[in-house]
Amino acid sequence: MISHRTWRYLWALAGGLALAAATGPLQSQTAYAAACENPAALRFSIIPTEETIQELTLYKPVIDYLSKMTGKKVEFYMPTSYASVIEAMIGGWVDVGVLGPNSYVITHDKDPSINVFATYAKRPGHLQEEGPGYRAALITKKGSKFSTIESLKGSVVGLTDPASTSGNLIPRVLFPKVVKMPLDKYFSKLVYTGEHDKSTIAVYEGKVDAAFVATHRFDNVIDRGMVKMADFNVLWESPPVPQDPFAYRGKLCPDLKKKVAQTFLTLQSQPKAKKFLDNVKADKFVPMKDSDYDLIRELRKAKEKMKKQG
């Protein structure tokens, strides 16, 4: 979660901005502030994933370019959970955020003014296919007795985070259609690991019998040399899901939102950002709109229906 010190700072900042808006000498400035927000500094945050935590310094050229494009100081906050990013964006303490598909839909449902503007188009990898989509994959350790979906009945499976799309939502909604029963009935135990790399390593070390992971997150673990593709069986893959959305608060002024979007959509033109794009295995960002994530909404509705039906 965001530290108490950071919260206090953000509250003070919010109060200072509110006071400045209320006591501004010109009525036109006050009217403009009421119509949209043009903060002195932009606050940027990301959901915690293995690639962003391990290579956090690679975001520096992105932050520098965002500052140059918007003419503003950019403050970076690294939270400890998906939920803390959601809370921060809804509360107005974060202006631009990188979310998971499911956490984006949760955020947008709570505050419809928060909208996606882009995502990255992935390069093809070990499991990852080219483009702005990915899949949830069910993996087991090669050489174990768990070599088929049927052999997994009664085993222990790893999930990632309750707000994760591929690590929780898809397994609970789509996989039960494969095995003809709810996830917690098919497996003897469900374990939340917090992250996709931890789920992958848990399978490799035998701490769980299987795990649901995102194809691109799984690829990251292999590329870091922690495991090999030959160490795993891939027993199932979901239909494609849109990649992690980059979103901004709707209350930001239109010209500022445009500059934020252009920062990411032109990032490939910045030589210093190459390491960042290489790190996320992408060549560029592509525009996205809210309706691109309707698949996630359909999955969430299906999950709620399943829950009501017991």
Buried (B, 14 or more C-beta within 10 A) or exposed (E): EBEEEBBEBBEEBBEEBEEEBEEBEEEEEBEBBEEBBBBEBBBBBBBBBBBBEEBEEBBBBBBBBBBEBBEBEBBBBBBEBBBBBBBBBBBBBBBBBBBBBBBBBBBBEEBEEBBBBBBBBBBEBBBBBEBBBBBBBBBBBBEBEBBEBEBBBEBBBBBBBBBBBBBBBBBBBBBBEEBEEBBEEBBEEBBBBBBBBBBBBBBBEEBBBBBBBBBBBBBBBBEEEBBEEEBBBBBBBBEBBBBBBBBBBBBBBEEBBBBBBBBBBBBBEBEEBBEBBEBBBBBBBBEBEBEBBEBBBEBBEBBEEBEEEE
